[in-house]
Amino acid sequence: MFINYFISGTVKQHLLNYYFSSTRIEEIYRSLDYSERVAISNTMNLDQ
């Protein structure tokens, strides 16, 4: 997204922290299609 170019790294990090720490992540996750969910699940499994 082009808006990324207008947001400093610090602000961007705060926004990411907000989204991932809020319950909205569940809404976002549910809105993804199946292939995106699989990709995220695989990524999370690699971290464990």
BELUR-V617833 format. One record per run of one state. SS is the DSSP state (~ for helix, > for strand, _ for the rest). FROM is the first residue (numbers start at 1). TO is the last residue. If there is no record, write none. Layout:
# BELUR-V617833
SS & FROM & TO
SS & FROM & TO
This chain:
# BELUR-V617833
_ & 1 & 1
~ & 2 & 6
_ & 7 & 8
~ & 9 & 21
_ & 22 & 23
~ & 24 & 31
_ & 32 & 33
~ & 34 & 47
_ & 48 & 48
